[in-house]
Amino acid sequence: MTSGLWELVLKGVWVTIQLLVLSTLLATAVSFVVGIARTHHSKFVRFLAGFYTEVFRGTSALVMIFWVFFVLPPAFGWQLVPLWAGTLALGLTYGAYGSEIVRGALAAVDPAQVEGGIALSFTPAQRMRLILLPQAVPEMIPPFSNLLIELLKGTALVSIMGMGDLAFSGNLVRLALQESAEIYTYILVIYFVIAFLLTRIMRGLEKKLKAGVGKKPVPDPKTDLKRAETTNVGGAVR
């Protein structure tokens, strides 16, 4: 490919990264708000959160992009630029999947931990902030990592709006060169590299969050030997 075509592809990579970051931020916020609402004591709040989750999980992300970009403008009299339309559609859609991850992780925390917070007279907000989330968030990272990769692949759907993302740019290059195998191989490799980097980042985040959480003390042979000599346990009497 010529330098001009490579520049077009690199611009597509940059647009994809922007869309991925913005959609991830929105999806994360939606995931925690709706996921925590699914555990609320009020039935009405749980119903609203559950209704949102079922609606957005049960609809296609592609159709949602169409709806946000083509249906909302005539209905409300304003037009979203493709970047924000894609961010809104993807963030709300994948946020519904993420809310189930949050709800499941919170429900998996030992009930005794919550009972301990109640015994300490913690408010529900304090129990969520000080007890539930610190234990649940590390367990959310692996499924969130998978969801992030799915979101990366979902960004290719915005090409239907004529947005110059990686998939759209790759198609333009294909039309210019009339060469499908080479161009789409490059595109696949680029998506793989981005996904691989995201996976490594999420694994590092998981290790950092799990550091010191629920770990047993690592035995120190020297300390155990000194303790045995001091207490005369496991050794001969001197």
Summary of the structure (lengths in Angstrom):
residues: 238
radius of gyration: 24.7
end to end distance: 82.0
largest distance: 92.4
contacts: 706
relative contact order: 0.13
helix: 81%
strand: 0%
